[in-house]
Amino acid sequence: MLVKPGSSLDICHIVNFPKVTDYRGNLSFIEENRQIPFQVKRVYYLYDVPSGASRGGHAHKELEQVVIALSGSFDVILDDGANRRTFFLNRPHYGLYIPPGIWRELENFSSNSVALSLVSQIYDESDYLRDYDEFKRWVTNEGE
């Protein structure tokens, strides 16, 4: 799903995953094109993030992403070039959907946090916008 640059933060939303509760522990699952609106082509995770460090600091031109706090908690700050919104993630049975064209920063990691990302594309450096000013030009159609 390609979203035009400058998309609203309203497209970003929390996705609740099924939660099967059992006295032995809970189980949640994620199926592509069901709970998340894309085929998963890459999975990566962040862990052992030092206190005070932030991750992200970029946007994608085409990649879609769901970020999940598998363990611990952290903030995801999203920016569409005009507005900013912060999401607090701290439960493994929900994730944050981020479409293309949204700047993201992850910060305030609790100790032992694990941030899992399910993404729609294999790694492609040309899809990244790593400079915020370049991102702002791109979302206002002044860039590529």
Secondary structure, 3 states (H helix, E strand, C coil): CCCCCCCCHHHCEEEECCEECCCCCCEECCCECCCECCCCCEEEEEECCCCCCCEEEEEECCCCEEEEEEECCEEEEEECCCCEEEEEECCCCEEEEECCCCEEEEECCCCCCEEEEEECCCCCHHHEECCHHHHHHHHCCCCC
